[in-house]
Amino acid sequence: MKTSLSFPRHGDKKNSSFFEEYLVKLLEERDQLGLTGLIQEIDAMMLTVDPGKSVEYIAELCLMSPYQYQETLESDSHWSHVLRIDLSSPDLIIREVKHAGIQGIFRSLNEVYPIGSSRPHSRYIGEVLRVSALEEVVKLQHVRGFRFFTAEEIKRLELPANFAISKPSPYTHNIVAYTEREPEQPRTYDLGVSSISSEALAACEQAKIRQVQFGIEQMLLPVDHLATRVFSQNREVAILEWLSLSSYYYWGSIDIIDQNSSTNITKSCHFEAEAKSPAKVFTANNTPFFVNHLKIFPSPTEDFVRNYGPRLHHIALAVKDGEFNGLENIEYVVDCIRRQGKGFLLDVIGSKSEGLIQIFSSASEHSSLIIEYVQRFDGFQGFFNKDNIAELTYAAGIEEELLRMQAEAALNVVKANIL
């Protein structure tokens, strides 16, 4: 295994001297403590949806991705649905609260933001990292100042009892969980009684039938990256925090001047292929929102965080390189899914000569997450095209402003009815 600081740096974004100093110190310490070797890939991602939304979201994901429904785990106040591609890529755990009145820390993270509060239970929770010595990892991270839920708190929140789970980050509002498992061992989630939901299974099966009918089932590949948006002042500390909790390295940052933001990429030290362990991306404004009255800056990234709170913005899926019926695979996939009623924020952007093409879907009404598709040509290793990012960021900002206005209008109707 390479040391955490031996990977080449990319991008053009300038970081502070604090970031550069502590990037070296934290990663050298992580290597010396053995944490880099003990912490492996992203084993699963967890999110929560509002009551009655999980089956519809499973249908949407099973159409738009390679994920397949596996099982449902029932606890007192949650159903947790496990979706899987294979054991070489992360699972997706979709948790549904049984009734709208349930309170909890993850709901509270939504309630102070205009759009977040309109879907109080709908949010991405965080990643589960596979480790080879759970007790040792947690002990070392405790010494480094990280805090974890107690066993009693995990039980009360109905989170997996076989996980060590960090408290939500003050910078991203996400948790990081650790689970001890050898690569050949099965994944297990101590989340309640296991069963097969006939509704979830039928929704998945119907979606897979449509994929086969369209001929896209072999074109859709596992998760390429996970993109979190944070406030401008939290960009560097959010990256450093994630690197401290994981075994990822700092790939670099790209300055998107036209959209007054930067895209910051981290990747696994252990696995070159994102299908095994997706890249983690952090996007932030270059300037905070409160200076916009002095000079008008584009602010789609900061607007998103002010509307939803710091959180995951999109899940990017890779699309197999190739053509079908005279179209690039990604264009054909998008055309098929559009015909099933799913919206996209713009047309496919990028080109073969630039190395990759990309597109954003509309945000899911069930999870608020966007699905991005990425097709790379001829083994292209670059992560983003700067012009592509600017267009994608701009398009997402337009939709998010419309959603904010809709949420405010709905809240005004509620207030008028009360009065």
Secondary structure, 3 states (H helix, E strand, C coil): CCCCCCCCCEECCCCCHHHHHHHHHHHHHHHHHCHHHHEEEEEEEEEEECCCCHHHHHHHHHHHCCCEEEEEEECCCEEEEEEECCCCCCEEEEEEECCCCCCCHHHHHHCCCHHHHHCCCCEEEEEEEEECCHHHHHHHHHHCCCCECCHHHHHHHCCCCCCEEECCCCCCCCEEEEEECCCCCCCCCCCCEEECCHHHHHHHHHHHHHHHHHCCCCCEEEEEEEEEEECHHHHHHHHHHHHHHCCEEEEEEEEEHHHCEEEEEEEECCCCCCCCCCEEEEEEECCCHHHCCCCCCCCHHHHHHHHHCCEEEEEEEEECCCEECCEEHHHHHHHHHHCCCCCECCCCEEECCCCEEEEEECCCCCCCCEEEEEEECCCCCCCCCHHHHHHHHHHHHHHHHHHHHHHHHHHHHHHHHHC
